[in-house]
Amino acid sequence: MYPSILNRIADLSQMRIGVCNKLPANHPMQPPMIEPLQTIPADAEFVNEQAVPEPNIPETSSSS
């Protein structure tokens, strides 16, 4: 794309954000709040990669 088009897209996006910030939360044109599918709590325990066993994948031999 041309830089002028990218600049115009960025300007329009900023205008949209500015308008949406002025809308009430229950307004039909307000963008939806998308909840994450899964969250990791801040106090979750760290899993050491060395403690996780390596999968046992058999090697296939090719006879050519």
N, CA, C and O atoms as a CHARMM CRD file, in Angstrom:
* protein
*
  256
    1    1 MET  N      0.83200  -1.18000   0.00000 PROA 1      0.00000
    2    1 MET  CA     0.00000   0.00000   0.00000 PROA 1      0.00000
    3    1 MET  C      0.87600   1.24200   0.00000 PROA 1      0.00000
    4    1 MET  O      2.05200   1.20200   0.36100 PROA 1      0.00000
    5    2 TYR  N      0.29000   2.30300  -0.40000 PROA 2      0.00000
    6    2 TYR  CA     0.99500   3.57100  -0.43900 PROA 2      0.00000
    7    2 TYR  C      0.99200   4.21100   0.94400 PROA 2      0.00000
    8    2 TYR  O      0.02600   4.05200   1.69000 PROA 2      0.00000
    9    3 PRO  N      2.04400   4.92600   1.29500 PROA 3      0.00000
   10    3 PRO  CA     2.10200   5.56400   2.61800 PROA 3      0.00000
   11    3 PRO  C      0.93000   6.50100   2.88000 PROA 3      0.00000
   12    3 PRO  O      0.46300   6.59400   4.01500 PROA 3      0.00000
   13    4 SER  N      0.44800   7.19400   1.85800 PROA 4      0.00000
   14    4 SER  CA    -0.66800   8.12300   2.08100 PROA 4      0.00000
   15    4 SER  C     -1.93600   7.36600   2.47200 PROA 4      0.00000
   16    4 SER  O     -2.72900   7.85000   3.28100 PROA 4      0.00000
   17    5 ILE  N     -2.12400   6.18500   1.89800 PROA 5      0.00000
   18    5 ILE  CA    -3.30200   5.37900   2.25200 PROA 5      0.00000
   19    5 ILE  C     -3.17400   4.87100   3.67800 PROA 5      0.00000
   20    5 ILE  O     -4.13900   4.90200   4.44200 PROA 5      0.00000
   21    6 LEU  N     -1.97500   4.39800   4.04100 PROA 6      0.00000
   22    6 LEU  CA    -1.75800   3.91200   5.40300 PROA 6      0.00000
   23    6 LEU  C     -1.94200   5.02700   6.41800 PROA 6      0.00000
   24    6 LEU  O     -2.49600   4.80300   7.49400 PROA 6      0.00000
   25    7 ASN  N     -1.48400   6.22100   6.08700 PROA 7      0.00000
   26    7 ASN  CA    -1.67400   7.36100   6.99600 PROA 7      0.00000
   27    7 ASN  C     -3.15100   7.68300   7.15300 PROA 7      0.00000
   28    7 ASN  O     -3.60200   7.98800   8.25700 PROA 7      0.00000
   29    8 ARG  N     -3.90600   7.61900   6.06800 PROA 8      0.00000
   30    8 ARG  CA    -5.34300   7.91400   6.13300 PROA 8      0.00000
   31    8 ARG  C     -6.07400   6.86700   6.97000 PROA 8      0.00000
   32    8 ARG  O     -6.97100   7.20100   7.74400 PROA 8      0.00000
   33    9 ILE  N     -5.68600   5.59400   6.81400 PROA 9      0.00000
   34    9 ILE  CA    -6.29300   4.52300   7.61600 PROA 9      0.00000
   35    9 ILE  C     -6.00100   4.75900   9.09500 PROA 9      0.00000
   36    9 ILE  O     -6.88400   4.60400   9.93800 PROA 9      0.00000
   37   10 ALA  N     -4.76300   5.13300   9.40600 PROA 10     0.00000
   38   10 ALA  CA    -4.40000   5.40100  10.79900 PROA 10     0.00000
   39   10 ALA  C     -5.19200   6.58100  11.35100 PROA 10     0.00000
   40   10 ALA  O     -5.64400   6.54300  12.49500 PROA 10     0.00000
   41   11 ASP  N     -5.36300   7.62700  10.54700 PROA 11     0.00000
   42   11 ASP  CA    -6.14600   8.78900  10.98600 PROA 11     0.00000
   43   11 ASP  C     -7.59900   8.41000  11.25700 PROA 11     0.00000
   44   11 ASP  O     -8.17800   8.83600  12.25700 PROA 11     0.00000
   45   12 LEU  N     -8.18600   7.61100  10.37100 PROA 12     0.00000
   46   12 LEU  CA    -9.57500   7.18100  10.56500 PROA 12     0.00000
   47   12 LEU  C     -9.71300   6.30200  11.80300 PROA 12     0.00000
   48   12 LEU  O    -10.70100   6.39500  12.53100 PROA 12     0.00000
   49   13 SER  N     -8.72800   5.45700  12.03600 PROA 13     0.00000
   50   13 SER  CA    -8.76000   4.61300  13.23100 PROA 13     0.00000
   51   13 SER  C     -8.71000   5.45500  14.49300 PROA 13     0.00000
   52   13 SER  O     -9.43400   5.18700  15.45200 PROA 13     0.00000
   53   14 GLN  N     -7.86000   6.47100  14.49800 PROA 14     0.00000
   54   14 GLN  CA    -7.76700   7.34900  15.66400 PROA 14     0.00000
   55   14 GLN  C     -9.06900   8.13300  15.87500 PROA 14     0.00000
   56   14 GLN  O     -9.48900   8.34900  17.01100 PROA 14     0.00000
   57   15 MET  N     -9.69900   8.55300  14.78300 PROA 15     0.00000
   58   15 MET  CA   -10.98400   9.25300  14.89800 PROA 15     0.00000
   59   15 MET  C    -12.03900   8.32400  15.48800 PROA 15     0.00000
   60   15 MET  O    -12.83100   8.73700  16.33500 PROA 15     0.00000
   61   16 ARG  N    -12.04900   7.06900  15.04300 PROA 16     0.00000
   62   16 ARG  CA   -13.02200   6.08900  15.54700 PROA 16     0.00000
   63   16 ARG  C    -12.79600   5.84700  17.03500 PROA 16     0.00000
   64   16 ARG  O    -13.75600   5.78700  17.80400 PROA 16     0.00000
   65   17 ILE  N    -11.54700   5.70900  17.44500 PROA 17     0.00000
   66   17 ILE  CA   -11.23900   5.50000  18.85900 PROA 17     0.00000
   67   17 ILE  C    -11.70600   6.69800  19.68100 PROA 17     0.00000
   68   17 ILE  O    -12.26400   6.53300  20.76600 PROA 17     0.00000
   69   18 GLY  N    -11.47700   7.89100  19.16700 PROA 18     0.00000
   70   18 GLY  CA   -11.91000   9.09100  19.87900 PROA 18     0.00000
   71   18 GLY  C    -13.42000   9.16100  20.04400 PROA 18     0.00000
   72   18 GLY  O    -13.91400   9.54500  21.10400 PROA 18     0.00000
   73   19 VAL  N    -14.15900   8.78900  18.99400 PROA 19     0.00000
   74   19 VAL  CA   -15.62500   8.80100  19.06100 PROA 19     0.00000
   75   19 VAL  C    -16.11700   7.72600  20.02000 PROA 19     0.00000
   76   19 VAL  O    -17.01800   7.97000  20.82300 PROA 19     0.00000
   77   20 CYS  N    -15.52400   6.53100  19.93700 PROA 20     0.00000
   78   20 CYS  CA   -15.96400   5.43100  20.81000 PROA 20     0.00000
   79   20 CYS  C    -15.68000   5.71600  22.27200 PROA 20     0.00000
   80   20 CYS  O    -16.42200   5.26400  23.14500 PROA 20     0.00000
   81   21 ASN  N    -14.61600   6.45900  22.55500 PROA 21     0.00000
   82   21 ASN  CA   -14.32400   6.80000  23.94900 PROA 21     0.00000
   83   21 ASN  C    -15.38100   7.71600  24.54100 PROA 21     0.00000
   84   21 ASN  O    -15.55200   7.74600  25.76000 PROA 21     0.00000
   85   22 LYS  N    -16.09100   8.46200  23.70700 PROA 22     0.00000
   86   22 LYS  CA   -17.12700   9.38500  24.18300 PROA 22     0.00000
   87   22 LYS  C    -18.48400   8.70200  24.33700 PROA 22     0.00000
   88   22 LYS  O    -19.38600   9.27000  24.95300 PROA 22     0.00000
   89   23 LEU  N    -18.64700   7.49200  23.79000 PROA 23     0.00000
   90   23 LEU  CA   -19.92500   6.79000  23.86200 PROA 23     0.00000
   91   23 LEU  C    -20.10100   6.12700  25.21800 PROA 23     0.00000
   92   23 LEU  O    -19.11900   5.72200  25.84000 PROA 23     0.00000
   93   24 PRO  N    -21.34300   6.01000  25.68500 PROA 24     0.00000
   94   24 PRO  CA   -21.56900   5.25800  26.91900 PROA 24     0.00000
   95   24 PRO  C    -21.29600   3.76700  26.68100 PROA 24     0.00000
   96   24 PRO  O    -21.34000   3.29700  25.54400 PROA 24     0.00000
   97   25 ALA  N    -21.01900   3.03700  27.75000 PROA 25     0.00000
   98   25 ALA  CA   -20.63800   1.62200  27.64300 PROA 25     0.00000
   99   25 ALA  C    -21.73500   0.77000  27.01700 PROA 25     0.00000
  100   25 ALA  O    -21.43000  -0.23100  26.36900 PROA 25     0.00000
  101   26 ASN  N    -23.00300   1.13800  27.19100 PROA 26     0.00000
  102   26 ASN  CA   -24.10400   0.32300  26.67000 PROA 26     0.00000
  103   26 ASN  C    -24.60200   0.79600  25.30600 PROA 26     0.00000
  104   26 ASN  O    -25.64800   0.34200  24.84100 PROA 26     0.00000
  105   27 HSD  N    -23.87600   1.68800  24.66900 PROA 27     0.00000
  106   27 HSD  CA   -24.27800   2.20500  23.36200 PROA 27     0.00000
  107   27 HSD  C    -24.12700   1.10900  22.30600 PROA 27     0.00000
  108   27 HSD  O    -23.13300   0.38300  22.32600 PROA 27     0.00000
  109   28 PRO  N    -25.09800   0.96500  21.37100 PROA 28     0.00000
  110   28 PRO  CA   -25.02400  -0.10800  20.36700 PROA 28     0.00000
  111   28 PRO  C    -23.81200  -0.00600  19.43500 PROA 28     0.00000
  112   28 PRO  O    -23.38400  -1.01900  18.88300 PROA 28     0.00000
  113   29 MET  N    -23.26100   1.17500  19.25200 PROA 29     0.00000
  114   29 MET  CA   -22.10700   1.31600  18.36800 PROA 29     0.00000
  115   29 MET  C    -20.77500   1.15100  19.09600 PROA 29     0.00000
  116   29 MET  O    -19.70900   1.22400  18.48400 PROA 29     0.00000
  117   30 GLN  N    -20.84700   0.92900  20.40300 PROA 30     0.00000
  118   30 GLN  CA   -19.62300   0.71800  21.17800 PROA 30     0.00000
  119   30 GLN  C    -19.03600  -0.64100  20.81000 PROA 30     0.00000
  120   30 GLN  O    -19.76600  -1.63100  20.78400 PROA 30     0.00000
  121   31 PRO  N    -17.73200  -0.71300  20.52400 PROA 31     0.00000
  122   31 PRO  CA   -17.14500  -2.01300  20.18600 PROA 31     0.00000
  123   31 PRO  C    -17.27800  -2.97600  21.35500 PROA 31     0.00000
  124   31 PRO  O    -17.19000  -2.56600  22.51300 PROA 31     0.00000
  125   32 PRO  N    -17.48800  -4.24100  21.06100 PROA 32     0.00000
  126   32 PRO  CA   -17.67000  -5.20700  22.15400 PROA 32     0.00000
  127   32 PRO  C    -16.37000  -5.45100  22.90100 PROA 32     0.00000
  128   32 PRO  O    -15.28300  -5.37500  22.32900 PROA 32     0.00000
  129   33 MET  N    -16.50000  -5.74100  24.17300 PROA 33     0.00000
  130   33 MET  CA   -15.34600  -6.13700  24.96900 PROA 33     0.00000
  131   33 MET  C    -15.20000  -7.64000  24.81300 PROA 33     0.00000
  132   33 MET  O    -16.07300  -8.39700  25.23700 PROA 33     0.00000
  133   34 ILE  N    -14.12200  -8.07000  24.21900 PROA 34     0.00000
  134   34 ILE  CA   -13.89600  -9.48700  23.97500 PROA 34     0.00000
  135   34 ILE  C    -13.11700 -10.05800  25.14900 PROA 34     0.00000
  136   34 ILE  O    -11.99500  -9.63900  25.43600 PROA 34     0.00000
  137   35 GLU  N    -13.73200 -11.01900  25.81900 PROA 35     0.00000
  138   35 GLU  CA   -13.08100 -11.66000  26.95200 PROA 35     0.00000
  139   35 GLU  C    -12.06500 -12.67600  26.43500 PROA 35     0.00000
  140   35 GLU  O    -12.31700 -13.33900  25.42900 PROA 35     0.00000
  141   36 PRO  N    -10.93100 -12.80700  27.09900 PROA 36     0.00000
  142   36 PRO  CA    -9.95900 -13.80400  26.66900 PROA 36     0.00000
  143   36 PRO  C    -10.49400 -15.20900  26.89700 PROA 36     0.00000
  144   36 PRO  O    -11.27600 -15.44400  27.81700 PROA 36     0.00000
  145   37 LEU  N    -10.06700 -16.13800  26.05300 PROA 37     0.00000
  146   37 LEU  CA   -10.50900 -17.52100  26.19000 PROA 37     0.00000
  147   37 LEU  C     -9.95300 -18.15400  27.44800 PROA 37     0.00000
  148   37 LEU  O    -10.63200 -18.94200  28.10600 PROA 37     0.00000
  149   38 GLN  N     -8.72500 -17.81400  27.78200 PROA 38     0.00000
  150   38 GLN  CA    -8.09000 -18.38500  28.95900 PROA 38     0.00000
  151   38 GLN  C     -7.16900 -17.33700  29.55800 PROA 38     0.00000
  152   38 GLN  O     -6.47800 -16.61700  28.83600 PROA 38     0.00000
  153   39 THR  N     -7.16300 -17.25800  30.87000 PROA 39     0.00000
  154   39 THR  CA    -6.26300 -16.32900  31.53000 PROA 39     0.00000
  155   39 THR  C     -5.36900 -17.10200  32.49000 PROA 39     0.00000
  156   39 THR  O     -5.77700 -18.12500  33.03900 PROA 39     0.00000
  157   40 ILE  N     -4.17700 -16.62100  32.68600 PROA 40     0.00000
  158   40 ILE  CA    -3.25300 -17.21200  33.64300 PROA 40     0.00000
  159   40 ILE  C     -3.13800 -16.23800  34.80300 PROA 40     0.00000
  160   40 ILE  O     -2.70600 -15.10000  34.62000 PROA 40     0.00000
  161   41 PRO  N     -3.52300 -16.67800  36.00000 PROA 41     0.00000
  162   41 PRO  CA    -3.43500 -15.76800  37.13900 PROA 41     0.00000
  163   41 PRO  C     -1.99400 -15.38900  37.43300 PROA 41     0.00000
  164   41 PRO  O     -1.07100 -16.15000  37.14300 PROA 41     0.00000
  165   42 ALA  N     -1.80500 -14.19600  38.01700 PROA 42     0.00000
  166   42 ALA  CA    -0.46800 -13.69000  38.29900 PROA 42     0.00000
  167   42 ALA  C      0.25500 -14.56200  39.31700 PROA 42     0.00000
  168   42 ALA  O      1.48500 -14.61500  39.31600 PROA 42     0.00000
  169   43 ASP  N     -0.48500 -15.24400  40.18400 PROA 43     0.00000
  170   43 ASP  CA     0.15700 -16.06700  41.21600 PROA 43     0.00000
  171   43 ASP  C      0.29700 -17.53000  40.77700 PROA 43     0.00000
  172   43 ASP  O      0.52800 -18.40100  41.61500 PROA 43     0.00000
  173   44 ALA  N      0.16300 -17.80800  39.48200 PROA 44     0.00000
  174   44 ALA  CA     0.29600 -19.17100  38.98200 PROA 44     0.00000
  175   44 ALA  C      1.74000 -19.62900  39.13200 PROA 44     0.00000
  176   44 ALA  O      2.67900 -18.84000  39.01700 PROA 44     0.00000
  177   45 GLU  N      1.89300 -20.92800  39.39200 PROA 45     0.00000
  178   45 GLU  CA     3.23200 -21.47800  39.56400 PROA 45     0.00000
  179   45 GLU  C      3.92300 -21.62300  38.21400 PROA 45     0.00000
  180   45 GLU  O      3.29500 -21.94400  37.20500 PROA 45     0.00000
  181   46 PHE  N      5.21800 -21.38000  38.22000 PROA 46     0.00000
  182   46 PHE  CA     6.02700 -21.51400  37.01000 PROA 46     0.00000
  183   46 PHE  C      6.35400 -22.98400  36.80400 PROA 46     0.00000
  184   46 PHE  O      6.75900 -23.67000  37.74200 PROA 46     0.00000
  185   47 VAL  N      6.17900 -23.47000  35.57900 PROA 47     0.00000
  186   47 VAL  CA     6.50900 -24.85100  35.25200 PROA 47     0.00000
  187   47 VAL  C      7.88100 -24.85600  34.60400 PROA 47     0.00000
  188   47 VAL  O      8.10100 -24.22800  33.56900 PROA 47     0.00000
  189   48 ASN  N      8.79900 -25.57700  35.23300 PROA 48     0.00000
  190   48 ASN  CA    10.15400 -25.66800  34.71300 PROA 48     0.00000
  191   48 ASN  C     10.15100 -26.57700  33.49100 PROA 48     0.00000
  192   48 ASN  O      9.61300 -27.68400  33.53600 PROA 48     0.00000
  193   49 GLU  N     10.74700 -26.11300  32.40800 PROA 49     0.00000
  194   49 GLU  CA    10.75300 -26.90900  31.18000 PROA 49     0.00000
  195   49 GLU  C     11.52200 -28.20500  31.35100 PROA 49     0.00000
  196   49 GLU  O     11.21300 -29.19200  30.68200 PROA 49     0.00000
  197   50 GLN  N     12.51500 -28.23000  32.22900 PROA 50     0.00000
  198   50 GLN  CA    13.28600 -29.44400  32.44100 PROA 50     0.00000
  199   50 GLN  C     12.47500 -30.49400  33.17400 PROA 50     0.00000
  200   50 GLN  O     12.77600 -31.68300  33.07000 PROA 50     0.00000
  201   51 ALA  N     11.45300 -30.08500  33.91300 PROA 51     0.00000
  202   51 ALA  CA    10.63600 -31.03500  34.66800 PROA 51     0.00000
  203   51 ALA  C      9.61900 -31.73200  33.76100 PROA 51     0.00000
  204   51 ALA  O      9.06700 -32.76600  34.13800 PROA 51     0.00000
  205   52 VAL  N      9.36800 -31.18700  32.59100 PROA 52     0.00000
  206   52 VAL  CA     8.41200 -31.77500  31.66800 PROA 52     0.00000
  207   52 VAL  C      9.12700 -32.84300  30.85300 PROA 52     0.00000
  208   52 VAL  O     10.12100 -32.54200  30.19100 PROA 52     0.00000
  209   53 PRO  N      8.64200 -34.09100  30.88500 PROA 53     0.00000
  210   53 PRO  CA     9.33300 -35.15400  30.14300 PROA 53     0.00000
  211   53 PRO  C      9.21000 -34.95400  28.63600 PROA 53     0.00000
  212   53 PRO  O      8.20200 -34.46100  28.13000 PROA 53     0.00000
  213   54 GLU  N     10.27000 -35.35400  27.93700 PROA 54     0.00000
  214   54 GLU  CA    10.26500 -35.27100  26.48600 PROA 54     0.00000
  215   54 GLU  C      9.36700 -36.37400  25.92500 PROA 54     0.00000
  216   54 GLU  O      9.35600 -37.48200  26.46000 PROA 54     0.00000
  217   55 PRO  N      8.62000 -36.09400  24.86700 PROA 55     0.00000
  218   55 PRO  CA     7.77400 -37.13300  24.27000 PROA 55     0.00000
  219   55 PRO  C      8.64800 -38.18900  23.60300 PROA 55     0.00000
  220   55 PRO  O      9.69000 -37.87300  23.02800 PROA 55     0.00000
  221   56 ASN  N      8.22100 -39.43200  23.68500 PROA 56     0.00000
  222   56 ASN  CA     8.94000 -40.54100  23.07900 PROA 56     0.00000
  223   56 ASN  C      8.37300 -40.76100  21.68500 PROA 56     0.00000
  224   56 ASN  O      7.34000 -41.41000  21.51900 PROA 56     0.00000
  225   57 ILE  N      9.05600 -40.21300  20.68600 PROA 57     0.00000
  226   57 ILE  CA     8.59500 -40.32700  19.31200 PROA 57     0.00000
  227   57 ILE  C      9.52900 -41.27400  18.58000 PROA 57     0.00000
  228   57 ILE  O     10.70900 -40.96300  18.41200 PROA 57     0.00000
  229   58 PRO  N      9.02600 -42.43000  18.13800 PROA 58     0.00000
  230   58 PRO  CA     9.91100 -43.37700  17.43700 PROA 58     0.00000
  231   58 PRO  C     10.34600 -42.82000  16.09400 PROA 58     0.00000
  232   58 PRO  O      9.56100 -42.19700  15.37900 PROA 58     0.00000
  233   59 GLU  N     11.60900 -43.05300  15.76100 PROA 59     0.00000
  234   59 GLU  CA    12.12300 -42.59000  14.48800 PROA 59     0.00000
  235   59 GLU  C     11.74200 -43.60300  13.41100 PROA 59     0.00000
  236   59 GLU  O     11.78000 -44.81400  13.63100 PROA 59     0.00000
  237   60 THR  N     11.37500 -43.08200  12.24900 PROA 60     0.00000
  238   60 THR  CA    11.03200 -43.96500  11.15300 PROA 60     0.00000
  239   60 THR  C     12.23200 -44.10700  10.24100 PROA 60     0.00000
  240   60 THR  O     12.87700 -43.12100   9.88300 PROA 60     0.00000
  241   61 SER  N     12.52200 -45.32600   9.87400 PROA 61     0.00000
  242   61 SER  CA    13.64500 -45.53800   8.98100 PROA 61     0.00000
  243   61 SER  C     13.11800 -45.70900   7.56300 PROA 61     0.00000
  244   61 SER  O     12.17700 -46.46100   7.31300 PROA 61     0.00000
  245   62 SER  N     13.73600 -45.00600   6.66400 PROA 62     0.00000
  246   62 SER  CA    13.30800 -45.09900   5.27500 PROA 62     0.00000
  247   62 SER  C     14.31200 -45.95900   4.51800 PROA 62     0.00000
  248   62 SER  O     15.51100 -45.67700   4.52400 PROA 62     0.00000
  249   63 SER  N     13.82500 -46.99400   3.87800 PROA 63     0.00000
  250   63 SER  CA    14.70400 -47.85400   3.10400 PROA 63     0.00000
  251   63 SER  C     14.50800 -47.52600   1.63600 PROA 63     0.00000
  252   63 SER  O     13.44900 -47.78900   1.06600 PROA 63     0.00000
  253   64 SER  N     15.54000 -46.94800   1.02400 PROA 64     0.00000
  254   64 SER  CA    15.42900 -46.58400  -0.36800 PROA 64     0.00000
  255   64 SER  C     16.46000 -47.28700  -1.18900 PROA 64     0.00000
  256   64 SER  O     16.51600 -47.09700  -2.40400 PROA 64     0.00000
